[in-house]
């Protein structure tokens, strides 16, 4: 069974003071987590930790993976294009091709002007 992912702010989470964790014990705290899906543990009303159910944690990981999928796809495409171009440098004749390009005279398609424009 999977709980739907609810993205509450820290202030909106159900709360329990740390003293309840000591007083009720782990089982008591986990009853609240089972009911609510998450629990903010506070110390002097300041949140210090959040306890998530395993289902809630799993839903969060799935949501994060789904949200990042388009970026990962674009990154993989970019990486593949880069690797393809980099592979050309690993070819046996890469050094000779580079030397040929560097030794050849530069061809310019237009007029080159040095100095200030008139």
DOTOR-83321 format. One record per atom (N, C-alpha, C): residue number from 1; atom name; x, y, z. Coordinates in steps of 0.05 Angstrom, whole numbers, plus 5000, padded with zeros to 4 digits. Example, Ala and Ser with C-alpha at 12.3 -4.5 7.8 and 13.67 -1.06 7.14 Angstrom:
2
1 | N | 5264 | 4886 | 5156 $
1 | CA | 5246 | 4910 | 5156 $
1 | C | 5264 | 4934 | 5156 $
2 | N | 5257 | 4955 | 5142 $
2 | CA | 5273 | 4979 | 5143 $
2 | C | 5258 | 5001 | 5157 $
//
This chain:
118
1 | N | 5017 | 4976 | 5000 $
1 | CA | 5000 | 5000 | 5000 $
1 | C | 5018 | 5025 | 5000 $
2 | N | 5011 | 5044 | 4984 $
2 | CA | 5027 | 5068 | 4981 $
2 | C | 5010 | 5093 | 4987 $
3 | N | 5020 | 5110 | 5005 $
3 | CA | 5006 | 5134 | 5012 $
3 | C | 5011 | 5155 | 4991 $
4 | N | 4992 | 5173 | 4985 $
4 | CA | 4998 | 5195 | 4967 $
4 | C | 5017 | 5214 | 4980 $
5 | N | 5034 | 5226 | 4965 $
5 | CA | 5053 | 5244 | 4976 $
5 | C | 5040 | 5271 | 4981 $
6 | N | 5040 | 5279 | 5007 $
6 | CA | 5030 | 5306 | 5015 $
6 | C | 5055 | 5322 | 5023 $
7 | N | 5058 | 5345 | 5011 $
7 | CA | 5081 | 5362 | 5017 $
7 | C | 5072 | 5384 | 5035 $
8 | N | 5073 | 5379 | 5061 $
8 | CA | 5067 | 5399 | 5080 $
8 | C | 5092 | 5414 | 5089 $
9 | N | 5088 | 5439 | 5097 $
9 | CA | 5111 | 5453 | 5107 $
9 | C | 5117 | 5442 | 5135 $
10 | N | 5140 | 5447 | 5145 $
10 | CA | 5148 | 5437 | 5172 $
10 | C | 5129 | 5446 | 5193 $
11 | N | 5119 | 5470 | 5190 $
11 | CA | 5100 | 5481 | 5210 $
11 | C | 5073 | 5467 | 5210 $
12 | N | 5066 | 5454 | 5187 $
12 | CA | 5040 | 5441 | 5184 $
12 | C | 5040 | 5412 | 5192 $
13 | N | 5063 | 5401 | 5198 $
13 | CA | 5065 | 5373 | 5206 $
13 | C | 5054 | 5368 | 5234 $
14 | N | 5043 | 5344 | 5238 $
14 | CA | 5035 | 5337 | 5266 $
14 | C | 5060 | 5337 | 5283 $
15 | N | 5057 | 5346 | 5308 $
15 | CA | 5080 | 5350 | 5326 $
15 | C | 5078 | 5333 | 5351 $
16 | N | 5101 | 5327 | 5361 $
16 | CA | 5103 | 5313 | 5387 $
16 | C | 5128 | 5323 | 5401 $
17 | N | 5126 | 5331 | 5426 $
17 | CA | 5150 | 5340 | 5440 $
17 | C | 5169 | 5316 | 5444 $
18 | N | 5194 | 5321 | 5446 $
18 | CA | 5214 | 5300 | 5451 $
18 | C | 5207 | 5285 | 5476 $
19 | N | 5195 | 5299 | 5496 $
19 | CA | 5188 | 5285 | 5521 $
19 | C | 5168 | 5263 | 5516 $
20 | N | 5150 | 5267 | 5496 $
20 | CA | 5130 | 5246 | 5489 $
20 | C | 5145 | 5221 | 5478 $
21 | N | 5166 | 5226 | 5463 $
21 | CA | 5181 | 5203 | 5453 $
21 | C | 5192 | 5186 | 5476 $
22 | N | 5201 | 5200 | 5496 $
22 | CA | 5211 | 5186 | 5520 $
22 | C | 5188 | 5173 | 5536 $
23 | N | 5167 | 5189 | 5539 $
23 | CA | 5144 | 5180 | 5556 $
23 | C | 5128 | 5157 | 5542 $
24 | N | 5121 | 5160 | 5517 $
24 | CA | 5105 | 5141 | 5502 $
24 | C | 5122 | 5118 | 5491 $
25 | N | 5147 | 5122 | 5488 $
25 | CA | 5164 | 5102 | 5476 $
25 | C | 5161 | 5101 | 5446 $
26 | N | 5178 | 5085 | 5434 $
26 | CA | 5178 | 5083 | 5405 $
26 | C | 5152 | 5074 | 5394 $
27 | N | 5139 | 5054 | 5406 $
27 | CA | 5113 | 5044 | 5396 $
27 | C | 5092 | 5066 | 5396 $
28 | N | 5091 | 5082 | 5417 $
28 | CA | 5071 | 5103 | 5418 $
28 | C | 5076 | 5124 | 5396 $
29 | N | 5101 | 5131 | 5392 $
29 | CA | 5107 | 5150 | 5370 $
29 | C | 5100 | 5138 | 5343 $
30 | N | 5107 | 5113 | 5340 $
30 | CA | 5101 | 5100 | 5314 $
30 | C | 5071 | 5097 | 5308 $
31 | N | 5055 | 5096 | 5329 $
31 | CA | 5026 | 5096 | 5325 $
31 | C | 5017 | 5122 | 5311 $
32 | N | 5028 | 5144 | 5321 $
32 | CA | 5022 | 5170 | 5308 $
32 | C | 5033 | 5171 | 5280 $
33 | N | 5057 | 5161 | 5276 $
33 | CA | 5069 | 5161 | 5249 $
33 | C | 5052 | 5143 | 5230 $
34 | N | 5043 | 5121 | 5240 $
34 | CA | 5026 | 5103 | 5224 $
34 | C | 5000 | 5117 | 5216 $
35 | N | 4989 | 5133 | 5234 $
35 | CA | 4964 | 5147 | 5229 $
35 | C | 4968 | 5171 | 5211 $
36 | N | 4989 | 5186 | 5216 $
36 | CA | 4993 | 5212 | 5202 $
36 | C | 5013 | 5210 | 5178 $
37 | N | 5030 | 5189 | 5178 $
37 | CA | 5050 | 5187 | 5157 $
37 | C | 5076 | 5200 | 5163 $
38 | N | 5075 | 5220 | 5181 $
38 | CA | 5099 | 5235 | 5188 $
38 | C | 5095 | 5249 | 5215 $
39 | N | 5116 | 5256 | 5228 $
39 | CA | 5114 | 5269 | 5255 $
39 | C | 5138 | 5286 | 5259 $
40 | N | 5134 | 5311 | 5267 $
40 | CA | 5156 | 5329 | 5274 $
40 | C | 5161 | 5326 | 5304 $
41 | N | 5185 | 5320 | 5312 $
41 | CA | 5192 | 5318 | 5340 $
41 | C | 5204 | 5345 | 5348 $
42 | N | 5193 | 5356 | 5369 $
42 | CA | 5201 | 5383 | 5377 $
42 | C | 5215 | 5383 | 5404 $
43 | N | 5231 | 5404 | 5408 $
43 | CA | 5244 | 5409 | 5433 $
43 | C | 5238 | 5439 | 5439 $
44 | N | 5223 | 5444 | 5460 $
44 | CA | 5215 | 5471 | 5467 $
44 | C | 5200 | 5484 | 5443 $
45 | N | 5183 | 5468 | 5431 $
45 | CA | 5166 | 5476 | 5408 $
45 | C | 5181 | 5483 | 5383 $
46 | N | 5207 | 5475 | 5381 $
46 | CA | 5223 | 5479 | 5358 $
46 | C | 5228 | 5452 | 5345 $
47 | N | 5220 | 5449 | 5319 $
47 | CA | 5224 | 5423 | 5306 $
47 | C | 5254 | 5415 | 5305 $
48 | N | 5259 | 5390 | 5313 $
48 | CA | 5287 | 5381 | 5313 $
48 | C | 5290 | 5357 | 5294 $
49 | N | 5269 | 5342 | 5289 $
49 | CA | 5271 | 5319 | 5272 $
49 | C | 5243 | 5313 | 5260 $
50 | N | 5243 | 5299 | 5238 $
50 | CA | 5218 | 5289 | 5226 $
50 | C | 5220 | 5259 | 5223 $
51 | N | 5200 | 5245 | 5233 $
51 | CA | 5199 | 5216 | 5230 $
51 | C | 5179 | 5210 | 5208 $
52 | N | 5187 | 5195 | 5188 $
52 | CA | 5170 | 5187 | 5166 $
52 | C | 5164 | 5157 | 5167 $
53 | N | 5140 | 5150 | 5158 $
53 | CA | 5134 | 5122 | 5155 $
53 | C | 5150 | 5112 | 5131 $
54 | N | 5154 | 5086 | 5129 $
54 | CA | 5169 | 5075 | 5106 $
54 | C | 5154 | 5080 | 5081 $
55 | N | 5127 | 5079 | 5081 $
55 | CA | 5111 | 5085 | 5057 $
55 | C | 5114 | 5114 | 5049 $
56 | N | 5114 | 5132 | 5068 $
56 | CA | 5118 | 5161 | 5062 $
56 | C | 5145 | 5166 | 5050 $
57 | N | 5165 | 5154 | 5062 $
57 | CA | 5193 | 5157 | 5051 $
57 | C | 5195 | 5147 | 5023 $
58 | N | 5183 | 5123 | 5017 $
58 | CA | 5183 | 5112 | 4991 $
58 | C | 5169 | 5130 | 4971 $
59 | N | 5146 | 5141 | 4979 $
59 | CA | 5131 | 5159 | 4961 $
59 | C | 5147 | 5184 | 4955 $
60 | N | 5162 | 5194 | 4975 $
60 | CA | 5179 | 5218 | 4971 $
60 | C | 5201 | 5212 | 4951 $
61 | N | 5214 | 5189 | 4954 $
61 | CA | 5235 | 5181 | 4935 $
61 | C | 5224 | 5178 | 4907 $
62 | N | 5201 | 5166 | 4904 $
62 | CA | 5189 | 5163 | 4877 $
62 | C | 5182 | 5190 | 4865 $
63 | N | 5171 | 5208 | 4881 $
63 | CA | 5164 | 5235 | 4871 $
63 | C | 5190 | 5250 | 4863 $
64 | N | 5211 | 5248 | 4878 $
64 | CA | 5236 | 5261 | 4871 $
64 | C | 5248 | 5250 | 4846 $
65 | N | 5246 | 5223 | 4843 $
65 | CA | 5257 | 5211 | 4819 $
65 | C | 5241 | 5220 | 4794 $
66 | N | 5214 | 5221 | 4797 $
66 | CA | 5197 | 5229 | 4775 $
66 | C | 5202 | 5258 | 4768 $
67 | N | 5206 | 5275 | 4787 $
67 | CA | 5211 | 5304 | 4782 $
67 | C | 5238 | 5308 | 4768 $
68 | N | 5258 | 5291 | 4774 $
68 | CA | 5284 | 5295 | 4762 $
68 | C | 5288 | 5281 | 4736 $
69 | N | 5268 | 5265 | 4727 $
69 | CA | 5272 | 5249 | 4703 $
69 | C | 5277 | 5266 | 4678 $
70 | N | 5263 | 5288 | 4673 $
70 | CA | 5269 | 5304 | 4649 $
70 | C | 5297 | 5315 | 4649 $
71 | N | 5307 | 5324 | 4672 $
71 | CA | 5334 | 5335 | 4673 $
71 | C | 5354 | 5313 | 4668 $
72 | N | 5349 | 5289 | 4679 $
72 | CA | 5368 | 5267 | 4675 $
72 | C | 5369 | 5260 | 4646 $
73 | N | 5346 | 5260 | 4632 $
73 | CA | 5345 | 5254 | 4603 $
73 | C | 5362 | 5274 | 4587 $
74 | N | 5358 | 5299 | 4593 $
74 | CA | 5373 | 5320 | 4579 $
74 | C | 5403 | 5318 | 4585 $
75 | N | 5410 | 5312 | 4610 $
75 | CA | 5438 | 5309 | 4617 $
75 | C | 5450 | 5285 | 4604 $
76 | N | 5436 | 5263 | 4602 $
76 | CA | 5446 | 5239 | 4588 $
76 | C | 5450 | 5244 | 4559 $
77 | N | 5432 | 5259 | 4546 $
77 | CA | 5436 | 5266 | 4518 $
77 | C | 5460 | 5283 | 4514 $
78 | N | 5464 | 5303 | 4531 $
78 | CA | 5487 | 5320 | 4530 $
78 | C | 5513 | 5304 | 4534 $
79 | N | 5512 | 5286 | 4554 $
79 | CA | 5536 | 5270 | 4559 $
79 | C | 5542 | 5252 | 4535 $
80 | N | 5522 | 5241 | 4522 $
80 | CA | 5527 | 5223 | 4499 $
80 | C | 5539 | 5239 | 4476 $
81 | N | 5529 | 5264 | 4471 $
81 | CA | 5540 | 5281 | 4450 $
81 | C | 5569 | 5288 | 4456 $
82 | N | 5575 | 5294 | 4481 $
82 | CA | 5602 | 5301 | 4490 $
82 | C | 5620 | 5277 | 4486 $
83 | N | 5611 | 5254 | 4495 $
83 | CA | 5628 | 5229 | 4493 $
83 | C | 5633 | 5223 | 4463 $
84 | N | 5614 | 5228 | 4446 $
84 | CA | 5618 | 5223 | 4417 $
84 | C | 5639 | 5241 | 4406 $
85 | N | 5638 | 5266 | 4414 $
85 | CA | 5658 | 5285 | 4404 $
85 | C | 5686 | 5279 | 4416 $
86 | N | 5686 | 5271 | 4442 $
86 | CA | 5711 | 5264 | 4455 $
86 | C | 5723 | 5239 | 4443 $
87 | N | 5707 | 5221 | 4434 $
87 | CA | 5717 | 5196 | 4421 $
87 | C | 5734 | 5202 | 4397 $
88 | N | 5727 | 5224 | 4383 $
88 | CA | 5743 | 5232 | 4359 $
88 | C | 5772 | 5237 | 4366 $
89 | N | 5776 | 5247 | 4390 $
89 | CA | 5804 | 5252 | 4399 $
89 | C | 5819 | 5226 | 4406 $
90 | N | 5805 | 5205 | 4409 $
90 | CA | 5817 | 5179 | 4416 $
90 | C | 5824 | 5163 | 4390 $
91 | N | 5815 | 5173 | 4367 $
91 | CA | 5821 | 5158 | 4342 $
91 | C | 5851 | 5158 | 4337 $
92 | N | 5860 | 5138 | 4322 $
92 | CA | 5888 | 5135 | 4316 $
92 | C | 5900 | 5158 | 4301 $
93 | N | 5883 | 5171 | 4284 $
93 | CA | 5894 | 5193 | 4267 $
93 | C | 5887 | 5220 | 4279 $
94 | N | 5879 | 5222 | 4304 $
94 | CA | 5871 | 5248 | 4316 $
94 | C | 5894 | 5268 | 4316 $
95 | N | 5918 | 5259 | 4323 $
95 | CA | 5941 | 5277 | 4324 $
95 | C | 5947 | 5288 | 4296 $
96 | N | 5947 | 5270 | 4276 $
96 | CA | 5953 | 5279 | 4249 $
96 | C | 5932 | 5298 | 4239 $
97 | N | 5907 | 5293 | 4245 $
97 | CA | 5885 | 5311 | 4236 $
97 | C | 5888 | 5339 | 4249 $
98 | N | 5895 | 5340 | 4274 $
98 | CA | 5899 | 5365 | 4288 $
98 | C | 5922 | 5380 | 4277 $
99 | N | 5945 | 5366 | 4272 $
99 | CA | 5968 | 5380 | 4260 $
99 | C | 5961 | 5391 | 4232 $
100 | N | 5946 | 5376 | 4216 $
100 | CA | 5938 | 5385 | 4190 $
100 | C | 5921 | 5411 | 4191 $
101 | N | 5903 | 5412 | 4210 $
101 | CA | 5887 | 5436 | 4213 $
101 | C | 5904 | 5459 | 4222 $
102 | N | 5922 | 5455 | 4240 $
102 | CA | 5939 | 5477 | 4250 $
102 | C | 5959 | 5486 | 4229 $
103 | N | 5969 | 5468 | 4212 $
103 | CA | 5989 | 5475 | 4192 $
103 | C | 5976 | 5488 | 4168 $
104 | N | 5951 | 5484 | 4163 $
104 | CA | 5937 | 5495 | 4139 $
104 | C | 5933 | 5525 | 4143 $
105 | N | 5935 | 5540 | 4121 $
105 | CA | 5931 | 5569 | 4124 $
105 | C | 5901 | 5575 | 4130 $
106 | N | 5898 | 5595 | 4145 $
106 | CA | 5870 | 5603 | 4153 $
106 | C | 5857 | 5616 | 4129 $
107 | N | 5832 | 5608 | 4124 $
107 | CA | 5817 | 5620 | 4102 $
107 | C | 5795 | 5637 | 4115 $
108 | N | 5794 | 5662 | 4107 $
108 | CA | 5774 | 5680 | 4118 $
108 | C | 5755 | 5687 | 4096 $
109 | N | 5729 | 5686 | 4103 $
109 | CA | 5709 | 5691 | 4083 $
109 | C | 5705 | 5720 | 4076 $
110 | N | 5715 | 5738 | 4091 $
110 | CA | 5711 | 5766 | 4085 $
110 | C | 5737 | 5781 | 4088 $
111 | N | 5735 | 5808 | 4086 $
111 | CA | 5759 | 5824 | 4089 $
111 | C | 5765 | 5828 | 4118 $
112 | N | 5790 | 5828 | 4124 $
112 | CA | 5799 | 5832 | 4152 $
112 | C | 5809 | 5861 | 4154 $
113 | N | 5799 | 5875 | 4173 $
113 | CA | 5808 | 5902 | 4177 $
113 | C | 5821 | 5904 | 4205 $
114 | N | 5844 | 5916 | 4205 $
114 | CA | 5857 | 5921 | 4230 $
114 | C | 5855 | 5950 | 4237 $
115 | N | 5854 | 5957 | 4262 $
115 | CA | 5853 | 5984 | 4270 $
115 | C | 5824 | 5994 | 4274 $
116 | N | 5820 | 6020 | 4275 $
116 | CA | 5794 | 6032 | 4279 $
116 | C | 5778 | 6033 | 4253 $
117 | N | 5751 | 6029 | 4256 $
117 | CA | 5735 | 6031 | 4232 $
117 | C | 5734 | 6061 | 4222 $
118 | N | 5731 | 6065 | 4196 $
118 | CA | 5732 | 6092 | 4185 $
118 | C | 5704 | 6102 | 4180 $
//
